[in-house]
Amino acid sequence: MNTRGIILFYLARKNCATLDEICRDTKIDENNAKVALSRLAKEHYITRRWLRTPDGKRIRLYCVSTTRLKELNI
């Protein structure tokens, strides 16, 4: 399975995750993950949004698109 497939499968199981979680749990290099996540977002497989942590830090949250979940019967 390629990087995009691994990330999509991971997000389908978890629903939403940060870049750090994706890289840690899938053992994918951060740069490769960013490229794959960007392409998945452009193809509408995932959505991205910003969140603020309690200490004010901004983090990006990646979530699998509900439309794609229905297509995958998940």
All heavy atoms as a GROMACS GRO file, in nm:
protein
  612
    1MET      N    1   0.085  -0.117   0.000
    1MET     CA    2   0.000   0.000   0.000
    1MET      C    3   0.090   0.124   0.000
    1MET      O    4   0.189   0.129   0.071
    1MET     CB    5  -0.090  -0.004   0.125
    1MET     CG    6  -0.200   0.098   0.123
    1MET     SD    7  -0.311   0.098   0.266
    1MET     CE    8  -0.386  -0.061   0.257
    2ASN      N    9   0.052   0.224  -0.078
    2ASN     CA   10   0.132   0.346  -0.086
    2ASN      C   11   0.100   0.440   0.030
    2ASN      O   12   0.010   0.415   0.110
    2ASN     CB   13   0.111   0.415  -0.221
    2ASN     CG   14  -0.034   0.458  -0.242
    2ASN    OD1   15  -0.114   0.462  -0.150
    2ASN    ND2   16  -0.065   0.492  -0.366
    3THR      N   17   0.174   0.550   0.039
    3THR     CA   18   0.160   0.644   0.149
    3THR      C   19   0.018   0.700   0.158
    3THR      O   20  -0.040   0.706   0.266
    3THR     CB   21   0.260   0.761   0.132
    3THR    OG1   22   0.393   0.707   0.126
    3THR    CG2   23   0.250   0.860   0.246
    4ARG      N   24  -0.038   0.738   0.046
    4ARG     CA   25  -0.175   0.792   0.045
    4ARG      C   26  -0.274   0.689   0.096
    4ARG      O   27  -0.364   0.721   0.173
    4ARG     CB   28  -0.212   0.835  -0.096
    4ARG     CG   29  -0.140   0.959  -0.141
    4ARG     CD   30  -0.176   0.996  -0.279
    4ARG     NE   31  -0.321   0.984  -0.295
    4ARG     CZ   32  -0.385   1.012  -0.406
    4ARG    NH1   33  -0.320   1.053  -0.511
    4ARG    NH2   34  -0.515   0.998  -0.414
    5GLY      N   35  -0.260   0.565   0.054
    5GLY     CA   36  -0.350   0.460   0.098
    5GLY      C   37  -0.339   0.433   0.247
    5GLY      O   38  -0.440   0.414   0.315
    6ILE      N   39  -0.218   0.434   0.297
    6ILE     CA   40  -0.196   0.412   0.441
    6ILE      C   41  -0.261   0.524   0.522
    6ILE      O   42  -0.330   0.499   0.620
    6ILE     CB   43  -0.045   0.402   0.472
    6ILE    CG1   44   0.014   0.275   0.410
    6ILE    CG2   45  -0.020   0.405   0.622
    6ILE    CD1   46   0.165   0.270   0.410
    7ILE      N   47  -0.240   0.648   0.479
    7ILE     CA   48  -0.298   0.762   0.551
    7ILE      C   49  -0.450   0.758   0.544
    7ILE      O   50  -0.518   0.780   0.644
    7ILE     CB   51  -0.241   0.894   0.497
    7ILE    CG1   52  -0.094   0.907   0.534
    7ILE    CG2   53  -0.320   1.013   0.551
    7ILE    CD1   54  -0.023   1.025   0.472
    8LEU      N   55  -0.505   0.731   0.427
    8LEU     CA   56  -0.650   0.727   0.412
    8LEU      C   57  -0.710   0.616   0.498
    8LEU      O   58  -0.812   0.635   0.565
    8LEU     CB   59  -0.688   0.709   0.266
    8LEU     CG   60  -0.835   0.726   0.233
    8LEU    CD1   61  -0.885   0.862   0.275
    8LEU    CD2   62  -0.857   0.705   0.084
    9PHE      N   63  -0.647   0.500   0.499
    9PHE     CA   64  -0.694   0.389   0.582
    9PHE      C   65  -0.687   0.427   0.730
    9PHE      O   66  -0.781   0.403   0.806
    9PHE     CB   67  -0.610   0.264   0.555
    9PHE     CG   68  -0.654   0.145   0.633
    9PHE    CD1   69  -0.768   0.076   0.599
    9PHE    CD2   70  -0.580   0.102   0.742
    9PHE    CE1   71  -0.809  -0.035   0.671
    9PHE    CE2   72  -0.619  -0.008   0.816
    9PHE     CZ   73  -0.734  -0.077   0.780
   10TYR      N   74  -0.578   0.490   0.771
   10TYR     CA   75  -0.561   0.533   0.910
   10TYR      C   76  -0.670   0.632   0.950
   10TYR      O   77  -0.733   0.618   1.055
   10TYR     CB   78  -0.422   0.595   0.928
   10TYR     CG   79  -0.398   0.654   1.064
   10TYR    CD1   80  -0.367   0.572   1.172
   10TYR    CD2   81  -0.406   0.790   1.086
   10TYR    CE1   82  -0.345   0.626   1.298
   10TYR    CE2   83  -0.384   0.845   1.211
   10TYR     CZ   84  -0.353   0.762   1.316
   10TYR     OH   85  -0.332   0.816   1.440
   11LEU      N   86  -0.694   0.732   0.865
   11LEU     CA   87  -0.795   0.832   0.897
   11LEU      C   88  -0.937   0.774   0.893
   11LEU      O   89  -1.023   0.815   0.970
   11LEU     CB   90  -0.785   0.951   0.802
   11LEU     CG   91  -0.665   1.043   0.824
   11LEU    CD1   92  -0.660   1.150   0.715
   11LEU    CD2   93  -0.669   1.106   0.961
   12ALA      N   94  -0.960   0.677   0.806
   12ALA     CA   95  -1.092   0.613   0.802
   12ALA      C   96  -1.120   0.539   0.932
   12ALA      O   97  -1.234   0.537   0.980
   12ALA     CB   98  -1.100   0.517   0.683
   13ARG      N   99  -1.018   0.482   0.991
   13ARG     CA  100  -1.035   0.411   1.118
   13ARG      C  101  -1.044   0.507   1.236
   13ARG      O  102  -1.118   0.484   1.330
   13ARG     CB  103  -0.919   0.314   1.140
   13ARG     CG  104  -0.922   0.199   1.039
   13ARG     CD  105  -0.818   0.095   1.066
   13ARG     NE  106  -0.853   0.025   1.190
   13ARG     CZ  107  -0.763  -0.020   1.275
   13ARG    NH1  108  -0.635  -0.003   1.251
   13ARG    NH2  109  -0.801  -0.083   1.384
   14LYS      N  110  -0.968   0.616   1.229
   14LYS     CA  111  -0.961   0.708   1.343
   14LYS      C  112  -1.054   0.828   1.327
   14LYS      O  113  -1.086   0.895   1.424
   14LYS     CB  114  -0.817   0.755   1.361
   14LYS     CG  115  -0.796   0.826   1.491
   14LYS     CD  116  -0.652   0.836   1.526
   14LYS     CE  117  -0.644   0.911   1.659
   14LYS     NZ  118  -0.515   0.930   1.707
   15ASN      N  119  -1.095   0.858   1.207
   15ASN     CA  120  -1.180   0.971   1.169
   15ASN      C  121  -1.100   1.100   1.156
   15ASN      O  122  -1.100   1.160   1.052
   15ASN     CB  123  -1.299   0.988   1.262
   15ASN     CG  124  -1.403   1.081   1.204
   15ASN    OD1  125  -1.410   1.097   1.084
   15ASN    ND2  126  -1.481   1.142   1.288
   16CYS      N  127  -1.034   1.148   1.261
   16CYS     CA  128  -0.955   1.271   1.255
   16CYS      C  129  -0.823   1.252   1.330
   16CYS      O  130  -0.818   1.178   1.427
   16CYS     CB  131  -1.031   1.387   1.319
   16CYS     SG  132  -1.178   1.437   1.231
   17ALA      N  133  -0.720   1.322   1.283
   17ALA     CA  134  -0.589   1.314   1.349
   17ALA      C  135  -0.504   1.434   1.310
   17ALA      O  136  -0.526   1.498   1.207
   17ALA     CB  137  -0.518   1.185   1.310
   18THR      N  138  -0.405   1.463   1.393
   18THR     CA  139  -0.308   1.568   1.362
   18THR      C  140  -0.193   1.507   1.282
   18THR      O  141  -0.179   1.385   1.274
   18THR     CB  142  -0.252   1.630   1.491
   18THR    OG1  143  -0.179   1.531   1.562
   18THR    CG2  144  -0.362   1.688   1.578
   19LEU      N  145  -0.111   1.592   1.226
   19LEU     CA  146   0.005   1.546   1.150
   19LEU      C  147   0.098   1.463   1.239
   19LEU      O  148   0.148   1.358   1.197
   19LEU     CB  149   0.080   1.664   1.090
   19LEU     CG  150   0.205   1.632   1.009
   19LEU    CD1  151   0.171   1.545   0.888
   19LEU    CD2  152   0.275   1.759   0.966
   20ASP      N  153   0.120   1.509   1.361
   20ASP     CA  154   0.207   1.435   1.453
   20ASP      C  155   0.154   1.294   1.479
   20ASP      O  156   0.230   1.198   1.481
   20ASP     CB  157   0.222   1.509   1.586
   20ASP     CG  158   0.304   1.636   1.574
   20ASP    OD1  159   0.379   1.649   1.475
   20ASP    OD2  160   0.293   1.722   1.663
   21GLU      N  161   0.023   1.282   1.500
   21GLU     CA  162  -0.036   1.151   1.524
   21GLU      C  163  -0.022   1.061   1.402
   21GLU      O  164   0.012   0.943   1.414
   21GLU     CB  165  -0.185   1.165   1.560
   21GLU     CG  166  -0.210   1.230   1.693
   21GLU     CD  167  -0.356   1.260   1.715
   21GLU    OE1  168  -0.430   1.291   1.619
   21GLU    OE2  169  -0.398   1.253   1.833
   22ILE      N  170  -0.047   1.116   1.285
   22ILE     CA  171  -0.038   1.038   1.162
   22ILE      C  172   0.105   0.986   1.143
   22ILE      O  173   0.126   0.868   1.117
   22ILE     CB  174  -0.082   1.122   1.040
   22ILE    CG1  175  -0.232   1.152   1.050
   22ILE    CG2  176  -0.050   1.052   0.910
   22ILE    CD1  177  -0.281   1.258   0.953
   23CYS      N  178   0.203   1.074   1.158
   23CYS     CA  179   0.343   1.034   1.139
   23CYS      C  180   0.387   0.933   1.244
   23CYS      O  181   0.454   0.835   1.212
   23CYS     CB  182   0.434   1.157   1.142
   23CYS     SG  183   0.410   1.268   1.003
   24ARG      N  184   0.348   0.954   1.366
   24ARG     CA  185   0.387   0.863   1.475
   24ARG      C  186   0.324   0.724   1.456
   24ARG      O  187   0.393   0.623   1.466
   24ARG     CB  188   0.343   0.922   1.609
   24ARG     CG  189   0.381   0.835   1.729
   24ARG     CD  190   0.319   0.882   1.858
   24ARG     NE  191   0.174   0.866   1.851
   24ARG     CZ  192   0.086   0.961   1.883
   24ARG    NH1  193   0.125   1.078   1.925
   24ARG    NH2  194  -0.043   0.937   1.874
   25ASP      N  195   0.196   0.720   1.427
   25ASP     CA  196   0.126   0.592   1.422
   25ASP      C  197   0.149   0.514   1.294
   25ASP      O  198   0.144   0.391   1.294
   25ASP     CB  199  -0.024   0.613   1.443
   25ASP     CG  200  -0.057   0.667   1.581
   25ASP    OD1  201   0.031   0.657   1.671
   25ASP    OD2  202  -0.168   0.719   1.599
   26THR      N  203   0.176   0.583   1.183
   26THR     CA  204   0.196   0.514   1.056
   26THR      C  205   0.343   0.499   1.020
   26THR      O  206   0.376   0.431   0.922
   26THR     CB  207   0.126   0.588   0.941
   26THR    OG1  208   0.181   0.720   0.928
   26THR    CG2  209  -0.024   0.596   0.963
   27LYS      N  210   0.431   0.565   1.094
   27LYS     CA  211   0.576   0.562   1.067
   27LYS      C  212   0.611   0.622   0.931
   27LYS      O  213   0.707   0.582   0.866
   27LYS     CB  214   0.631   0.419   1.075
   27LYS     CG  215   0.599   0.345   1.203
   27LYS     CD  216   0.676   0.396   1.319
   27LYS     CE  217   0.665   0.305   1.439
   27LYS     NZ  218   0.565   0.343   1.536
   28ILE      N  219   0.532   0.720   0.887
   28ILE     CA  220   0.556   0.788   0.761
   28ILE      C  221   0.631   0.918   0.790
   28ILE      O  222   0.598   0.990   0.885
   28ILE     CB  223   0.424   0.818   0.687
   28ILE    CG1  224   0.357   0.687   0.646
   28ILE    CG2  225   0.447   0.906   0.565
   28ILE    CD1  226   0.219   0.705   0.586
   29ASP      N  227   0.731   0.948   0.708
   29ASP     CA  228   0.808   1.071   0.720
   29ASP      C  229   0.716   1.193   0.708
   29ASP      O  230   0.621   1.193   0.629
   29ASP     CB  231   0.913   1.074   0.608
   29ASP     CG  232   0.992   1.202   0.604
   29ASP    OD1  233   1.062   1.231   0.703
   29ASP    OD2  234   0.981   1.273   0.503
   30GLU      N  235   0.742   1.297   0.787
   30GLU     CA  236   0.655   1.415   0.791
   30GLU      C  237   0.640   1.480   0.654
   30GLU      O  238   0.530   1.520   0.615
   30GLU     CB  239   0.709   1.516   0.892
   30GLU     CG  240   0.618   1.635   0.911
   30GLU     CD  241   0.666   1.731   1.018
   30GLU    OE1  242   0.722   1.685   1.119
   30GLU    OE2  243   0.647   1.852   1.000
   31ASN      N  244   0.748   1.495   0.580
   31ASN     CA  245   0.740   1.559   0.448
   31ASN      C  246   0.654   1.478   0.352
   31ASN      O  247   0.573   1.534   0.278
   31ASN     CB  248   0.879   1.581   0.389
   31ASN     CG  249   0.957   1.686   0.464
   31ASN    OD1  250   0.899   1.779   0.520
   31ASN    ND2  251   1.088   1.672   0.470
   32ASN      N  252   0.671   1.346   0.351
   32ASN     CA  253   0.589   1.260   0.266
   32ASN      C  254   0.443   1.265   0.308
   32ASN      O  255   0.353   1.265   0.223
   32ASN     CB  256   0.639   1.116   0.269
   32ASN     CG  257   0.773   1.099   0.202
   32ASN    OD1  258   0.809   1.177   0.115
   32ASN    ND2  259   0.848   1.000   0.243
   33ALA      N  260   0.418   1.271   0.437
   33ALA     CA  261   0.281   1.279   0.487
   33ALA      C  262   0.216   1.410   0.444
   33ALA      O  263   0.099   1.411   0.403
   33ALA     CB  264   0.280   1.265   0.639
   34LYS      N  265   0.290   1.520   0.451
   34LYS     CA  266   0.235   1.650   0.412
   34LYS      C  267   0.195   1.651   0.264
   34LYS      O  268   0.089   1.702   0.228
   34LYS     CB  269   0.335   1.762   0.439
   34LYS     CG  270   0.348   1.800   0.584
   34LYS     CD  271   0.449   1.912   0.600
   34LYS     CE  272   0.466   1.953   0.744
   34LYS     NZ  273   0.566   2.060   0.759
   35VAL      N  274   0.279   1.593   0.181
   35VAL     CA  275   0.249   1.587   0.038
   35VAL      C  276   0.124   1.502   0.014
   35VAL      O  277   0.032   1.542  -0.059
   35VAL     CB  278   0.369   1.530  -0.042
   35VAL    CG1  279   0.331   1.501  -0.186
   35VAL    CG2  280   0.487   1.626  -0.036
   36ALA      N  281   0.119   1.387   0.076
   36ALA     CA  282   0.003   1.298   0.059
   36ALA      C  283  -0.124   1.362   0.112
   36ALA      O  284  -0.230   1.355   0.048
   36ALA     CB  285   0.030   1.165   0.129
   37LEU      N  286  -0.117   1.427   0.228
   37LEU     CA  287  -0.234   1.492   0.285
   37LEU      C  288  -0.283   1.607   0.197
   37LEU      O  289  -0.403   1.627   0.179
   37LEU     CB  290  -0.204   1.542   0.426
   37LEU     CG  291  -0.191   1.434   0.532
   37LEU    CD1  292  -0.123   1.488   0.657
   37LEU    CD2  293  -0.328   1.375   0.566
   38SER      N  294  -0.191   1.682   0.141
   38SER     CA  295  -0.228   1.791   0.051
   38SER      C  296  -0.301   1.738  -0.072
   38SER      O  297  -0.404   1.792  -0.113
   38SER     CB  298  -0.102   1.867   0.009
   38SER     OG  299  -0.134   1.969  -0.081
   39ARG      N  300  -0.250   1.630  -0.130
   39ARG     CA  301  -0.315   1.571  -0.248
   39ARG      C  302  -0.451   1.512  -0.213
   39ARG      O  303  -0.547   1.526  -0.290
   39ARG     CB  304  -0.225   1.465  -0.308
   39ARG     CG  305  -0.104   1.526  -0.376
   39ARG     CD  306  -0.016   1.424  -0.439
   39ARG     NE  307   0.098   1.490  -0.501
   39ARG     CZ  308   0.210   1.430  -0.532
   39ARG    NH1  309   0.225   1.301  -0.510
   39ARG    NH2  310   0.309   1.497  -0.587
   40LEU      N  311  -0.460   1.447  -0.098
   40LEU     CA  312  -0.589   1.391  -0.055
   40LEU      C  313  -0.692   1.502  -0.033
   40LEU      O  314  -0.810   1.484  -0.065
   40LEU     CB  315  -0.571   1.308   0.072
   40LEU     CG  316  -0.503   1.172   0.055
   40LEU    CD1  317  -0.465   1.114   0.190
   40LEU    CD2  318  -0.594   1.076  -0.021
   41ALA      N  319  -0.648   1.615   0.019
   41ALA     CA  320  -0.739   1.728   0.040
   41ALA      C  321  -0.785   1.787  -0.094
   41ALA      O  322  -0.903   1.819  -0.111
   41ALA     CB  323  -0.673   1.835   0.125
   42LYS      N  324  -0.693   1.800  -0.189
   42LYS     CA  325  -0.729   1.853  -0.321
   42LYS      C  326  -0.828   1.762  -0.392
   42LYS      O  327  -0.911   1.808  -0.471
   42LYS     CB  328  -0.604   1.872  -0.406
   42LYS     CG  329  -0.521   1.990  -0.365
   42LYS     CD  330  -0.400   2.005  -0.452
   42LYS     CE  331  -0.312   2.119  -0.402
   42LYS     NZ  332  -0.189   2.131  -0.481
   43GLU      N  333  -0.819   1.632  -0.366
   43GLU     CA  334  -0.909   1.535  -0.429
   43GLU      C  335  -1.036   1.512  -0.346
   43GLU      O  336  -1.115   1.424  -0.376
   43GLU     CB  337  -0.834   1.404  -0.451
   43GLU     CG  338  -0.720   1.418  -0.549
   43GLU     CD  339  -0.628   1.297  -0.549
   43GLU    OE1  340  -0.655   1.198  -0.477
   43GLU    OE2  341  -0.528   1.301  -0.622
   44HIS      N  342  -1.051   1.589  -0.240
   44HIS     CA  343  -1.168   1.586  -0.151
   44HIS      C  344  -1.186   1.453  -0.077
   44HIS      O  345  -1.298   1.417  -0.042
   44HIS     CB  346  -1.295   1.622  -0.228
   44HIS     CG  347  -1.286   1.753  -0.298
   44HIS    ND1  348  -1.289   1.872  -0.230
   44HIS    CD2  349  -1.268   1.784  -0.429
   44HIS    CE1  350  -1.276   1.971  -0.316
   44HIS    NE2  351  -1.262   1.920  -0.437
   45TYR      N  352  -1.077   1.382  -0.053
   45TYR     CA  353  -1.082   1.261   0.029
   45TYR      C  354  -1.080   1.296   0.177
   45TYR      O  355  -1.132   1.223   0.258
   45TYR     CB  356  -0.964   1.168  -0.002
   45TYR     CG  357  -0.985   1.086  -0.125
   45TYR    CD1  358  -0.935   1.127  -0.248
   45TYR    CD2  359  -1.056   0.966  -0.120
   45TYR    CE1  360  -0.954   1.052  -0.362
   45TYR    CE2  361  -1.075   0.891  -0.234
   45TYR     CZ  362  -1.024   0.934  -0.355
   45TYR     OH  363  -1.043   0.860  -0.468
   46ILE      N  364  -1.016   1.409   0.209
   46ILE     CA  365  -1.007   1.453   0.349
   46ILE      C  366  -1.040   1.600   0.358
   46ILE      O  367  -1.037   1.673   0.258
   46ILE     CB  368  -0.868   1.427   0.411
   46ILE    CG1  369  -0.760   1.508   0.340
   46ILE    CG2  370  -0.835   1.278   0.413
   46ILE    CD1  371  -0.625   1.507   0.410
   47THR      N  372  -1.071   1.644   0.479
   47THR     CA  373  -1.089   1.787   0.506
   47THR      C  374  -0.981   1.827   0.607
   47THR      O  375  -0.930   1.744   0.681
   47THR     CB  376  -1.228   1.816   0.564
   47THR    OG1  377  -1.246   1.742   0.684
   47THR    CG2  378  -1.337   1.782   0.464
   48ARG      N  379  -0.950   1.956   0.606
   48ARG     CA  380  -0.849   2.008   0.698
   48ARG      C  381  -0.908   2.128   0.770
   48ARG      O  382  -0.982   2.205   0.710
   48ARG     CB  383  -0.724   2.053   0.623
   48ARG     CG  384  -0.661   1.947   0.539
   48ARG     CD  385  -0.544   1.999   0.462
   48ARG     NE  386  -0.589   2.083   0.350
   48ARG     CZ  387  -0.510   2.125   0.254
   48ARG    NH1  388  -0.384   2.096   0.253
   48ARG    NH2  389  -0.558   2.200   0.156
   49ARG      N  390  -0.872   2.142   0.896
   49ARG     CA  391  -0.913   2.261   0.971
   49ARG      C  392  -0.811   2.290   1.081
   49ARG      O  393  -0.738   2.201   1.124
   49ARG     CB  394  -1.054   2.246   1.026
   49ARG     CG  395  -1.069   2.138   1.129
   49ARG     CD  396  -1.213   2.137   1.182
   49ARG     NE  397  -1.227   2.035   1.282
   49ARG     CZ  398  -1.302   1.929   1.272
   49ARG    NH1  399  -1.374   1.909   1.164
   49ARG    NH2  400  -1.309   1.841   1.368
   50TRP      N  401  -0.809   2.414   1.124
   50TRP     CA  402  -0.719   2.457   1.229
   50TRP      C  403  -0.788   2.451   1.363
   50TRP      O  404  -0.906   2.484   1.374
   50TRP     CB  405  -0.670   2.598   1.205
   50TRP     CG  406  -0.575   2.611   1.091
   50TRP    CD1  407  -0.601   2.659   0.966
   50TRP    CD2  408  -0.437   2.573   1.090
   50TRP    NE1  409  -0.490   2.653   0.888
   50TRP    CE2  410  -0.387   2.602   0.961
   50TRP    CE3  411  -0.351   2.519   1.185
   50TRP    CZ2  412  -0.255   2.578   0.926
   50TRP    CZ3  413  -0.219   2.494   1.148
   50TRP    CH2  414  -0.173   2.524   1.021
   51LEU      N  415  -0.716   2.411   1.465
   51LEU     CA  416  -0.763   2.411   1.604
   51LEU      C  417  -0.662   2.484   1.690
   51LEU      O  418  -0.545   2.492   1.656
   51LEU     CB  419  -0.778   2.269   1.657
   51LEU     CG  420  -0.882   2.178   1.593
   51LEU    CD1  421  -0.874   2.040   1.656
   51LEU    CD2  422  -1.020   2.235   1.612
   52ARG      N  423  -0.707   2.533   1.802
   52ARG     CA  424  -0.617   2.594   1.900
   52ARG      C  425  -0.610   2.504   2.023
   52ARG      O  426  -0.712   2.462   2.074
   52ARG     CB  427  -0.666   2.732   1.942
   52ARG     CG  428  -0.643   2.836   1.840
   52ARG     CD  429  -0.608   2.968   1.906
   52ARG     NE  430  -0.592   3.070   1.804
   52ARG     CZ  431  -0.474   3.105   1.755
   52ARG    NH1  432  -0.366   3.050   1.797
   52ARG    NH2  433  -0.468   3.198   1.661
   53THR      N  434  -0.489   2.480   2.069
   53THR     CA  435  -0.470   2.405   2.192
   53THR      C  436  -0.497   2.498   2.310
   53THR      O  437  -0.500   2.620   2.292
   53THR     CB  438  -0.327   2.349   2.201
   53THR    OG1  439  -0.235   2.459   2.203
   53THR    CG2  440  -0.295   2.256   2.085
   54PRO      N  441  -0.514   2.445   2.429
   54PRO     CA  442  -0.538   2.531   2.546
   54PRO      C  443  -0.428   2.636   2.570
   54PRO      O  444  -0.454   2.743   2.621
   54PRO     CB  445  -0.544   2.432   2.662
   54PRO     CG  446  -0.591   2.305   2.600
   54PRO     CD  447  -0.529   2.304   2.462
   55ASP      N  448  -0.305   2.604   2.527
   55ASP     CA  449  -0.196   2.701   2.545
   55ASP      C  450  -0.184   2.799   2.428
   55ASP      O  451  -0.091   2.878   2.422
   55ASP     CB  452  -0.064   2.630   2.570
   55ASP     CG  453  -0.019   2.543   2.455
   55ASP    OD1  454  -0.097   2.523   2.360
   55ASP    OD2  455   0.096   2.493   2.458
   56GLY      N  456  -0.279   2.795   2.333
   56GLY     CA  457  -0.282   2.892   2.224
   56GLY      C  458  -0.214   2.849   2.096
   56GLY      O  459  -0.217   2.921   1.997
   57LYS      N  460  -0.153   2.733   2.094
   57LYS     CA  461  -0.084   2.684   1.974
   57LYS      C  462  -0.187   2.638   1.870
   57LYS      O  463  -0.286   2.575   1.904
   57LYS     CB  464   0.009   2.569   2.011
   57LYS     CG  465   0.088   2.515   1.897
   57LYS     CD  466   0.178   2.402   1.942
   57LYS     CE  467   0.248   2.341   1.823
   57LYS     NZ  468   0.328   2.224   1.861
   58ARG      N  469  -0.161   2.670   1.743
   58ARG     CA  470  -0.250   2.625   1.636
   58ARG      C  471  -0.202   2.492   1.582
   58ARG      O  472  -0.083   2.474   1.555
   58ARG     CB  473  -0.252   2.727   1.522
   58ARG     CG  474  -0.331   2.849   1.554
   58ARG     CD  475  -0.327   2.951   1.444
   58ARG     NE  476  -0.322   2.892   1.311
   58ARG     CZ  477  -0.371   2.948   1.202
   58ARG    NH1  478  -0.428   3.065   1.210
   58ARG    NH2  479  -0.361   2.890   1.085
   59ILE      N  480  -0.294   2.398   1.565
   59ILE     CA  481  -0.260   2.269   1.506
   59ILE      C  482  -0.360   2.238   1.396
   59ILE      O  483  -0.475   2.283   1.399
   59ILE     CB  484  -0.259   2.154   1.610
   59ILE    CG1  485  -0.392   2.146   1.682
   59ILE    CG2  486  -0.144   2.168   1.706
   59ILE    CD1  487  -0.405   2.023   1.770
   60ARG      N  488  -0.316   2.165   1.298
   60ARG     CA  489  -0.401   2.128   1.185
   60ARG      C  490  -0.461   1.991   1.213
   60ARG      O  491  -0.390   1.898   1.250
   60ARG     CB  492  -0.317   2.124   1.059
   60ARG     CG  493  -0.394   2.100   0.935
   60ARG     CD  494  -0.454   2.226   0.883
   60ARG     NE  495  -0.419   2.240   0.743
   60ARG     CZ  496  -0.462   2.336   0.667
   60ARG    NH1  497  -0.539   2.429   0.717
   60ARG    NH2  498  -0.428   2.344   0.544
   61LEU      N  499  -0.591   1.979   1.191
   61LEU     CA  500  -0.661   1.853   1.210
   61LEU      C  501  -0.706   1.803   1.074
   61LEU      O  502  -0.766   1.878   0.996
   61LEU     CB  503  -0.781   1.873   1.303
   61LEU     CG  504  -0.853   1.748   1.348
   61LEU    CD1  505  -0.762   1.663   1.436
   61LEU    CD2  506  -0.980   1.784   1.424
   62TYR      N  507  -0.674   1.679   1.045
   62TYR     CA  508  -0.711   1.616   0.918
   62TYR      C  509  -0.820   1.513   0.945
   62TYR      O  510  -0.804   1.427   1.032
   62TYR     CB  511  -0.589   1.547   0.857
   62TYR     CG  512  -0.476   1.642   0.828
   62TYR    CD1  513  -0.377   1.666   0.922
   62TYR    CD2  514  -0.468   1.709   0.707
   62TYR    CE1  515  -0.274   1.754   0.897
   62TYR    CE2  516  -0.366   1.798   0.680
   62TYR     CZ  517  -0.269   1.819   0.775
   62TYR     OH  518  -0.166   1.906   0.750
   63CYS      N  519  -0.930   1.522   0.870
   63CYS     CA  520  -1.043   1.430   0.889
   63CYS      C  521  -1.082   1.371   0.754
   63CYS      O  522  -1.080   1.440   0.653
   63CYS     CB  523  -1.163   1.504   0.947
   63CYS     SG  524  -1.130   1.584   1.105
   64VAL      N  525  -1.122   1.247   0.758
   64VAL     CA  526  -1.169   1.183   0.635
   64VAL      C  527  -1.305   1.242   0.600
   64VAL      O  528  -1.387   1.272   0.687
   64VAL     CB  529  -1.172   1.030   0.650
   64VAL    CG1  530  -1.278   0.986   0.747
   64VAL    CG2  531  -1.191   0.963   0.517
   65SER      N  532  -1.328   1.265   0.473
   65SER     CA  533  -1.452   1.323   0.425
   65SER      C  534  -1.567   1.224   0.443
   65SER      O  535  -1.554   1.106   0.412
   65SER     CB  536  -1.438   1.359   0.277
   65SER     OG  537  -1.560   1.397   0.222
   66THR      N  538  -1.680   1.271   0.492
   66THR     CA  539  -1.794   1.182   0.514
   66THR      C  540  -1.846   1.126   0.381
   66THR      O  541  -1.894   1.014   0.376
   66THR     CB  542  -1.909   1.255   0.586
   66THR    OG1  543  -1.942   1.374   0.514
   66THR    CG2  544  -1.868   1.291   0.728
   67THR      N  545  -1.834   1.202   0.274
   67THR     CA  546  -1.874   1.154   0.143
   67THR      C  547  -1.790   1.033   0.103
   67THR      O  548  -1.843   0.933   0.054
   67THR     CB  549  -1.856   1.264   0.036
   67THR    OG1  550  -1.926   1.381   0.079
   67THR    CG2  551  -1.907   1.219  -0.098
   68ARG      N  552  -1.661   1.040   0.130
   68ARG     CA  553  -1.573   0.929   0.095
   68ARG      C  554  -1.597   0.808   0.185
   68ARG      O  555  -1.584   0.694   0.142
   68ARG     CB  556  -1.426   0.972   0.102
   68ARG     CG  557  -1.390   1.077   0.002
   68ARG     CD  558  -1.414   1.031  -0.138
   68ARG     NE  559  -1.379   1.137  -0.231
   68ARG     CZ  560  -1.371   1.120  -0.361
   68ARG    NH1  561  -1.394   1.004  -0.416
   68ARG    NH2  562  -1.340   1.221  -0.438
   69LEU      N  563  -1.632   0.832   0.310
   69LEU     CA  564  -1.663   0.720   0.400
   69LEU      C  565  -1.783   0.641   0.347
   69LEU      O  566  -1.784   0.519   0.350
   69LEU     CB  567  -1.693   0.770   0.541
   69LEU     CG  568  -1.574   0.811   0.627
   69LEU    CD1  569  -1.623   0.868   0.759
   69LEU    CD2  570  -1.483   0.694   0.650
   70LYS      N  571  -1.882   0.713   0.297
   70LYS     CA  572  -1.999   0.646   0.240
   70LYS      C  573  -1.960   0.566   0.116
   70LYS      O  574  -2.010   0.454   0.097
   70LYS     CB  575  -2.106   0.748   0.205
   70LYS     CG  576  -2.171   0.809   0.327
   70LYS     CD  577  -2.272   0.916   0.289
   70LYS     CE  578  -2.325   0.985   0.413
   70LYS     NZ  579  -2.412   1.098   0.380
   71GLU      N  580  -1.871   0.621   0.034
   71GLU     CA  581  -1.824   0.549  -0.083
   71GLU      C  582  -1.749   0.422  -0.046
   71GLU      O  583  -1.756   0.321  -0.114
   71GLU     CB  584  -1.734   0.636  -0.168
   71GLU     CG  585  -1.805   0.747  -0.241
   71GLU     CD  586  -1.711   0.835  -0.320
   71GLU    OE1  587  -1.590   0.805  -0.327
   71GLU    OE2  588  -1.759   0.935  -0.375
   72LEU      N  589  -1.676   0.427   0.066
   72LEU     CA  590  -1.598   0.312   0.111
   72LEU      C  591  -1.681   0.217   0.197
   72LEU      O  592  -1.631   0.116   0.244
   72LEU     CB  593  -1.477   0.360   0.193
   72LEU     CG  594  -1.375   0.445   0.118
   72LEU    CD1  595  -1.275   0.505   0.215
   72LEU    CD2  596  -1.303   0.363   0.012
   73ASN      N  597  -1.808   0.252   0.219
   73ASN     CA  598  -1.899   0.173   0.302
   73ASN      C  599  -1.846   0.157   0.444
   73ASN      O  600  -1.853   0.049   0.503
   73ASN     CB  601  -1.928   0.037   0.242
   73ASN     CG  602  -2.008   0.048   0.116
   73ASN    OD1  603  -2.098   0.132   0.104
   73ASN    ND2  604  -1.976  -0.034   0.017
   74ILE      N  605  -1.794   0.266   0.500
   74ILE     CA  606  -1.741   0.264   0.637
   74ILE      C  607  -1.834   0.341   0.726
   74ILE      O  608  -1.878   0.446   0.695
   74ILE     CB  609  -1.599   0.322   0.642
   74ILE    CG1  610  -1.507   0.237   0.556
   74ILE    CG2  611  -1.548   0.332   0.783
   74ILE    CD1  612  -1.367   0.290   0.542
   0.00000   0.00000   0.00000
